Amino acid sequence: METIDATEGATVTLRTDLTTKHSGDVILWTFGPADTLIAQLVNRNTVTLSSERFGDRLQLDTQTGSLTICNIGITDSGVYEVLIISVEISNKHFTLTVYAPVSIPAIKNISDISECQTPDKNLSHTNISEAA
């Protein structure tokens, strides 16, 4: 299973690793625990993108069967599967995790930051090890 981390608003491509698709090959993309069909490619040219969830944000490469999701959001996180029916049948799973963008903190005056202080100056660092 391939794991992909991305930030909201990005574009992500889930690659099949096929270099070229042959006539008669069928590629099916599903999403989520219910394995909802979101895209299929049949006979090189017949592309069906059928998902209200993704709207027009899906693109399917007709040569390789790779799926691109544009403008991803948090709700696009989940498990994607591609089933490739050719001379042999193969599949590949992807786990996509989408994160909200992290804002960069604004430090106005670096001179306001002094040494790290603790309520009790007599505290010492203690090594914590895992319980056996």
Number of C-alpha atoms within 10 A of each C-alpha: 10 12 10 14 11 18 17 17 15 12 15 18 15 21 16 19 10 11 9 11 20 14 11 13 17 19 27 18 24 18 21 14 9 7 12 14 18 19 21 21 24 19 14 19 11 10 17 15 18 15 15 8 10 17 9 12 14 20 17 21 17 18 14 18 30 18 22 17 18 17 15 21 19 15 12 18 18 14 18 24 21 24 17 22 15 14 9 7 11 11 13 16 18 17 18 19 18 20 16 11 10 7 6 6 6 6 9 7 7 7 7 8 8 7 6 5 7 8 6 7 7 7 8 7 6 6 5 6 6 4 4 3
